[in-house]
Amino acid sequence: GQSSYDSKNNPDLYGLGVAENVLTIAYENGVNLFDTAEVYASGFWGAGVAAGPGCDLSPPFLPPFFFFSSRAETERGLSRKHIIEEIVRAMTYVINQGMAMYWGTSRWSAMEIMEAYSVARQFNLIPPVCEQAEYHMFQREKVESQLPELYHKIGVGAITWSPLACGLITGKYEDRVPENCRAAMKGYQWLKEKLQSEDGKKQQSKVKALQPIAERLGCTVAQLAIAWCLRSEGVSSVLLGVSSAEQLIENLGSIQVRRRGPGAPGCLVGLCRHYMTQIGNTICARWG
């Protein structure tokens, strides 16, 4: 995820060299989806990576870059001033002009996505193929309860983000907020307050309780959490927000936890029903 390198708010923390190294390792390990957005550092980071030395990621592996520097209210995502039909027509035009192959939504409700699909069918336009949604052990409602119906009815998949809940599930915030982590960055005071809240402390207790399960599976809690996110049939991809090559390599190890085994397609050898039940009981337990 590009937001891990927001040079606008944190210019000295992560450089383009680190970003290019992470991109190269990800690409060499089979990653073929990179998340970019015009709101990250006003497009500066993405433009730098696209033109950076030694960064040769060609289509179809890297989605096209679109940057909009205006700060008008109507250009900050979906506002009420936008009409869904206009968006569907605009995305259809972008695809027909060869600037993109598909389009999707981000933080749309199931009703809005269904409306976009209906508009596309009514006017012979191109419907969205995916929804980008937050999904982790402590944020489950939308991906598990709302999106599956769309997946089965119209084939809309989920590209999920924040599988580690902004780092909370790694356990690094258990005692304090370390320096040079996201919660200590400028502009992330909301995250620090969330971590130090009563709910945040309860969630950290649950993360600690997941450690024995991860040890029995021979993985870290972070790898366990990412593999857990990949278990849903409607999840097409999980976006990782990493700040170092070491962190990326560890996160990619979650694929080994989620190995396909004999039986039903998508069977999780590591995360069998026994472990899934244990994880479910842990994260749904009431503490305090």
Secondary structure as UniProt FT lines:
FT   HELIX           2..5
FT   TURN            7..9
FT   TURN            11..13
FT   HELIX           16..28
FT   TURN            29..30
FT   TURN            38..39
FT   HELIX           40..43
FT   HELIX           44..51
FT   TURN            53..54
FT   TURN            59..60
FT   HELIX           73..75
FT   TURN            80..81
FT   HELIX           84..96
FT   TURN            97..98
FT   STRAND          105..106
FT   HELIX           110..122
FT   TURN            123..124
FT   STRAND          130..134
FT   TURN            137..138
FT   HELIX           142..146
FT   HELIX           147..154
FT   STRAND          157..161
FT   TURN            163..167
FT   HELIX           168..170
FT   TURN            171..173
FT   TURN            179..180
FT   HELIX           182..184
FT   TURN            186..187
FT   HELIX           189..195
FT   HELIX           198..217
FT   HELIX           221..229
FT   TURN            230..231
FT   TURN            233..234
FT   STRAND          235..238
FT   HELIX           245..252
FT   HELIX           254..257
FT   TURN            265..266
FT   HELIX           273..284
//
